[in-house]
């Protein structure tokens, strides 16, 4: 879906929540595109994803809410931090890849040294996590929130082609993980909830870990 259409649809949703339907209807599309927000709720973020054609499933475990979606064919989770009744001040995109002999510490260090923004690390099970934090503090445009989905998609695509500068092998991410879309199996990521002890690995045919997370990913307030 075009970015403009996504922005207008999201603005209508965001504007309606704090101001009421009548005031929201008074905003014209150009005014809506200049709207800034400093917090976002899981429901609003789900609207961003769905307007772009990405699936979005909201789940809550132990009072922690996250979204499960699919970006660039990979199962990805969106986590929320610094939340109150007005929404959450920051979000985190996270994709987890099944353990692979090519996902070595040297590979992770090469990615973090050579690339900006999205960082990688190996969890306690040896699986590789790629994550990116987005801070809304101080206010950002609604267009920026919608664009973060495309930005993380570009990061995932770059990661899939990444070969360390020293000539190390690039990981084959196309056959790891599980697609979120029913009937498809080409996805490569699995989401986890932050700050939870890892669950027992799922059977190889699923490529998933369930909904548990890893302590290294929990560093935020």
Backbone torsions as a table, in degrees:
resi	resn	phi	psi	omega
1	UNK	NA	138.8	-179.9
2	UNK	-57.0	147.9	-178.6
3	UNK	-59.7	-39.9	-178.3
4	UNK	-59.0	-45.3	-179.9
5	UNK	-64.0	-40.2	178.2
6	UNK	-62.2	-45.0	-178.3
7	UNK	-62.3	-45.8	-178.7
8	UNK	-62.9	-43.2	-179.9
9	UNK	-64.2	-42.1	-179.7
10	UNK	-67.9	-42.1	179.2
11	UNK	-59.0	-40.4	179.2
12	UNK	-60.6	-40.6	179.6
13	UNK	-69.0	-48.1	-177.5
14	UNK	-65.6	-41.1	-178.2
15	UNK	-67.4	-33.3	-177.0
16	UNK	-70.0	-30.1	-174.7
17	UNK	-68.1	-51.9	-178.0
18	UNK	-84.6	-24.9	-170.2
19	UNK	-104.8	-19.8	-176.2
20	UNK	96.3	155.9	-173.5
21	UNK	-62.4	-40.6	-176.0
22	UNK	-62.9	-46.0	180.0
23	UNK	-68.8	-34.4	179.3
24	UNK	-62.9	-36.7	-178.9
25	UNK	-68.6	-20.7	-179.4
26	UNK	-76.2	-17.5	-179.3
27	UNK	-75.8	130.3	174.3
28	UNK	-87.9	164.6	-176.2
29	UNK	-53.7	-39.5	-178.4
30	UNK	-66.3	-39.9	177.7
31	UNK	-66.0	-37.2	-179.7
32	UNK	-64.3	-37.3	-177.0
33	UNK	-69.8	-17.9	178.2
34	UNK	-95.9	0.2	179.1
35	UNK	-62.1	135.4	176.1
36	UNK	-115.6	151.0	178.9
37	UNK	-134.7	151.8	176.8
38	UNK	-113.6	-6.5	178.8
39	UNK	-146.2	157.3	177.8
40	UNK	-145.7	143.8	179.7
41	UNK	-95.6	160.7	176.0
42	UNK	-56.7	-37.3	179.9
43	UNK	-65.5	-39.5	178.1
44	UNK	-68.0	-40.2	178.3
45	UNK	-65.7	-36.0	176.3
46	UNK	-62.2	-36.7	178.0
47	UNK	-64.8	-38.3	177.3
48	UNK	-58.5	-49.4	-177.4
49	UNK	-64.1	-45.5	-176.4
50	UNK	-67.3	-35.9	177.3
51	UNK	-63.9	-26.9	177.8
52	UNK	-86.1	-6.6	-179.6
53	UNK	94.5	7.1	177.1
54	UNK	-90.6	141.6	175.2
55	UNK	-67.8	157.2	178.4
56	UNK	-151.1	116.9	178.4
57	UNK	-119.2	123.7	-179.6
58	UNK	-93.9	127.8	177.4
59	UNK	-131.8	149.1	178.0
60	UNK	-129.4	123.5	177.0
61	UNK	-128.4	125.4	178.5
62	UNK	51.1	45.6	177.7
63	UNK	65.7	16.6	174.7
64	UNK	-113.5	123.0	-177.0
65	UNK	-104.0	139.2	177.0
66	UNK	-144.9	165.6	174.7
67	UNK	-111.2	142.6	169.9
68	UNK	-113.0	129.0	-177.4
69	UNK	-141.5	-171.3	175.4
70	UNK	-136.8	121.9	-179.2
71	UNK	-126.7	128.0	-178.3
72	UNK	55.6	35.0	178.2
73	UNK	78.8	4.3	-177.2
74	UNK	-113.3	136.6	177.3
75	UNK	-69.0	123.6	-172.9
76	UNK	-133.8	147.6	176.6
77	UNK	-115.3	151.9	175.9
78	UNK	-120.0	122.5	-178.3
79	UNK	-109.9	155.3	-172.8
80	UNK	-122.8	137.2	-176.4
81	UNK	-133.0	157.9	178.7
82	UNK	52.6	58.8	-174.6
83	UNK	-100.7	148.9	169.1
84	UNK	-144.6	-166.5	-177.2
85	UNK	-63.8	-20.2	-179.6
86	UNK	-89.2	-3.5	-179.7
87	UNK	125.2	-165.1	-175.0
88	UNK	-118.0	140.6	-173.3
89	UNK	-81.3	-22.3	179.2
90	UNK	-148.0	155.4	177.9
91	UNK	-129.7	161.5	177.9
92	UNK	-136.4	126.1	171.3
93	UNK	-86.6	138.0	-179.2
94	UNK	-145.3	129.8	173.7
95	UNK	-125.6	132.2	-178.1
96	UNK	-116.7	128.8	-178.0
97	UNK	-106.9	140.3	179.9
98	UNK	-59.8	148.6	-178.7
99	UNK	-52.5	134.2	-177.2
100	UNK	-143.1	139.6	-177.0
101	UNK	-61.6	-21.6	179.2
102	UNK	-83.3	-13.7	177.2
103	UNK	-85.2	75.1	-179.5
104	UNK	-94.8	169.3	176.0
105	UNK	-61.5	-35.8	178.3
106	UNK	-63.8	-38.8	177.9
107	UNK	-64.2	-46.1	-180.0
108	UNK	-60.9	-45.8	179.8
109	UNK	-62.7	-37.6	179.3
110	UNK	-64.4	-43.4	178.6
111	UNK	-61.3	-49.7	-176.8
112	UNK	-65.9	-28.4	179.0
113	UNK	-78.7	-40.1	-172.6
114	UNK	-89.6	-23.0	-174.1
115	UNK	-116.7	153.8	177.7
116	UNK	-102.9	168.6	171.8
117	UNK	70.5	-91.6	-176.0
118	UNK	-66.8	131.7	-179.7
119	UNK	-113.1	155.3	-179.3
120	UNK	-121.8	150.9	171.8
121	UNK	-157.2	161.8	176.3
122	UNK	-97.6	130.2	178.9
123	UNK	-81.6	-176.2	-174.7
124	UNK	-65.9	-18.4	177.9
125	UNK	-93.7	-0.8	-178.0
126	UNK	86.3	3.7	175.3
127	UNK	-78.8	151.4	-178.5
128	UNK	-96.3	133.0	178.1
129	UNK	-113.3	130.4	173.3
130	UNK	-115.0	123.4	-176.4
131	UNK	-141.5	155.8	-179.1
132	UNK	-144.2	129.3	179.4
133	UNK	-98.2	140.4	178.2
134	UNK	-123.4	119.6	-178.3
135	UNK	-101.7	128.3	180.0
136	UNK	-102.5	0.5	-175.7
137	UNK	-58.2	133.6	-178.6
138	UNK	92.1	-13.6	177.4
139	UNK	98.9	131.2	174.9
140	UNK	-133.1	161.6	178.6
141	UNK	-74.0	153.8	176.5
142	UNK	-63.2	-34.4	177.8
143	UNK	-60.4	-36.2	179.4
144	UNK	-64.6	-42.7	179.4
145	UNK	-59.0	-45.6	179.2
146	UNK	-64.0	-35.9	-177.4
147	UNK	-71.5	-23.3	-179.8
148	UNK	-61.0	-29.6	177.9
149	UNK	-63.9	-46.2	178.4
150	UNK	-64.4	-36.3	-179.5
151	UNK	-64.6	-44.9	179.8
152	UNK	-68.8	-32.3	175.2
153	UNK	-61.1	-42.9	178.0
154	UNK	-63.8	-37.8	178.0
155	UNK	-63.3	-43.2	178.4
156	UNK	-63.1	-40.9	179.0
157	UNK	-64.7	-40.2	177.7
158	UNK	-65.3	-41.0	178.8
159	UNK	-61.7	-39.9	-179.9
160	UNK	-63.0	-24.7	-179.6
161	UNK	-102.0	1.6	-169.5
162	UNK	-70.5	130.7	171.0
163	UNK	-127.9	123.0	179.3
164	UNK	-53.7	149.8	-177.0
165	UNK	-61.2	-22.9	-179.5
166	UNK	-82.5	5.8	176.0
167	UNK	91.6	9.9	178.3
168	UNK	-63.7	158.0	-176.2
169	UNK	-69.5	141.3	174.4
170	UNK	-83.2	138.3	-178.3
171	UNK	-69.5	143.8	173.9
172	UNK	-88.3	93.1	-175.5
173	UNK	-86.1	-4.8	-174.5
174	UNK	-71.1	-19.5	-176.7
175	UNK	-115.8	17.8	178.3
176	UNK	-109.9	151.6	176.8
177	UNK	79.2	-160.3	-173.4
178	UNK	-148.1	138.4	177.3
179	UNK	-72.7	143.7	177.1
180	UNK	-78.9	-25.2	-177.4
181	UNK	-74.4	127.2	-179.2
182	UNK	-56.1	138.0	176.6
183	UNK	85.6	-0.8	179.3
184	UNK	-118.0	150.1	-179.0
185	UNK	-134.9	18.6	-174.8
186	UNK	-93.3	2.2	-177.6
187	UNK	-71.3	163.2	-176.5
188	UNK	-128.0	-0.4	-175.5
189	UNK	-118.6	157.9	173.8
190	UNK	-136.3	138.9	-177.3
191	UNK	-94.5	155.0	176.0
192	UNK	-137.1	152.0	176.9
193	UNK	-85.5	142.0	-174.5
194	UNK	-71.6	146.3	168.6
195	UNK	75.4	16.4	-179.4
196	UNK	-113.8	151.6	177.7
197	UNK	-68.7	139.7	-175.8
198	UNK	-65.5	140.4	177.9
199	UNK	-85.5	169.2	177.4
200	UNK	-64.5	138.5	-175.8
201	UNK	-61.9	144.6	178.4
202	UNK	-76.5	164.4	177.4
203	UNK	-57.7	150.8	-176.4
204	UNK	-55.0	-29.2	-176.3
205	UNK	-67.6	-23.9	-179.7
206	UNK	-91.0	-30.6	-179.2
207	UNK	69.2	14.0	-174.1
208	UNK	-119.1	165.7	179.6
209	UNK	-111.6	-4.6	-171.9
210	UNK	87.9	-147.8	-172.6
211	UNK	-108.4	6.3	-176.7
212	UNK	-84.4	159.2	-175.3
213	UNK	-118.2	-163.1	-174.3
214	UNK	-134.1	137.6	-176.9
215	UNK	-56.1	-39.5	-178.7
216	UNK	-57.3	-23.5	-178.4
217	UNK	-83.1	-8.3	-176.2
218	UNK	-100.5	92.5	-178.1
219	UNK	-130.1	5.8	-171.1
220	UNK	-116.6	157.1	-179.7
221	UNK	-82.5	NA	NA
